[in-house]
Amino acid sequence: MDIPRMGVPEKLAERMSMAEQHEYLRNRFSRRTMIRGGAVTLGAVAGGAFVPGATAVAAAATPADSPAAATVDGSLVAPFGRHLAFGSDPRTEITVSWQVPVAVKKPFIRIGAQPWDLSRKIEAEVRTLYTPAGVGASGNHTQYYVHAKLTHLKPGRTYYYGAGHQGFDPAEPHLLGTLGTFTTAPAGQEPFTFTAFGDEGVSYHGLANNSLLLGQNPAFHLHAGDIAYADPSGSGQTSDTGFDSRIWDQFLAQTESVAKSVPWMPAYGNHDMEAWYSPNGYGGEEARWTLPDNGPDAKNLPGVYTFVYGNTAIISLDANDISFEIPANLGISGGTQTTWLETQLKKYRASDDIDFVVVFFHHCAYCTSTSHASEGGVRQEWVPLFEKYTVDLVINGHNHQYERTDVIKAGAVTKKLPIGGTAYTETDGVVYVTAGAAGRSLYAFSAPLSYEGHENEVESVSSFINVKGGKQNETVAWSRVRYLDYSFLRVDVTPAAKGRTTTLTVRGIAESGDQVDHFTVARKAK
């Protein structure tokens, strides 16, 4: 096999497998790119943070025609890890993101209404993330994340797209198999489904849940924090052990089967605070994701945003900002996140086009897990707002299990919500679901399990809440469903004519495909 001049030397290539050649190219060009390209350099601070013996450099945008993007024959490099995200308006805005294993020249995306008509070509942006040896478990490692933000799309339209770069054009007949699709939100109100979970990481169970997600045909997916677990310690400190930036390569490859066609919308959890990347440990996340930039402070809180799909408003929050349990980023917003949240809730409740409001974030408002249980900061800062503006559903992760509450207001049960029951949040209160069993090792309950087909009602459950200064024991009556195996949420939204009942039906679905919970939230349509 002839090896191009910029590839593996011919004599060396004869003794190497393809995997070894790939690793050779990765190591050789990632290191040289960092030195020659000028985007980020060893010992630089730009976007990074000094740590003993090493520096991590994050989210440096690389111009498409810079030397840093011109070092490898592009025909030898294929995009991977494709993932979509909505812009502020899901009807007209989508960002397509992907990775390349080494630097490439002039990345782009092709898009069209048919797979044979990809004439529209849009330049993409490269964000280079460099993690040197000395930061966690891996050696020198450079990751190249590519993003193409698409605007002025037509509502309710399915588009075909292909990720490419110089030397790799997805419009070529032999590369049509690399194409993906996405569908923008409809202009009006139509029935739709979305899915949600938290705490996936890289595992067989995560892969199994992803396979089931596709079968639900969701319009989008919510990931309630603790995404890849590249930082397994999760305290948000540079003293965390075991950090390995390469886990993100595995995670994005694992989720690509879903995320290449379903917008994957994350909130950030404690394991997503990677302290080696500034600011606030989110520099790595900013390299990997392009999320709606309509939050209160995109620099400090890149995972805080909102979007509207049909008659439903979705709000993503960053509970690291108010966590007493894991305080690495406690108070980073200076209160602006809570102020922004109330502004959004007030706006959505005043809108004639929005019936349901769903909020998702990582740390649990109400959970009886023996590991993390409930977060006092959430109850102090946000729960009063959820009740004031009658939020219809709150989705959390953090605790690796499935738990669902009765209807709660002011810390007490206002209405028991049995499996199959209906809650009227306008008058009853708020329902909270912990859906943190996406793939990481499971936690435990102190009370007996109780789920669909195996109900075991108890009067109260002993638990605790994380408060400033430590843990505070509590005995609660709101724990309705407790299931301890891998699972996710499916939510079906059914609009209705004005004055009639519109519904949001929530189902807990196990990795086995069994339904472990279901209930309905109902409102009068505006």
Secondary structure, DSSP 8 states (H G I E B T S, - for coil): ----TTSS-HHHHTTS-HHHHHHHHHHHHHHHHHHHH-SS-TT--TTBEEETTEEEEEEEEE-TTSGGG-SS-GGG---EEEEEEE-S-TTT-EEEEEEESS--SS-EEEEESBTTB--EEEE-EEEEEEE-TTSTTS-SEEEEEEEEEE-S--TT-EEEEEEEBTTB-TTSGGGGGG-EEEE---SS---EEEEEE----SSHHHHHHHHHHHHT--SEEEEES--S-SSSS-SSSTT-S---TTHHHHHHHHHHHHHTTS-EEEE--GGG--TTBTTTT-HHHHHH------SS-TTT-TT-EEEEETTEEEEE--GGGG-SSSGGGTTTTTTHHHHHHHHHHHHHHH-SS--EEEEE-SS-SS--BSSS-EEHHHHHHTHHHHHHTT-SEEEE-SSSSEEEE-EEETTEEEE---TT-EE-TTTS-B-EEEE--SSS----BSS--BBTTB----S-EEEEEEETTEEEEEEES-EEEEE-SSEEEEEEEE---TTSEEEEEEEEEETTS-EEEEEEEEEE--
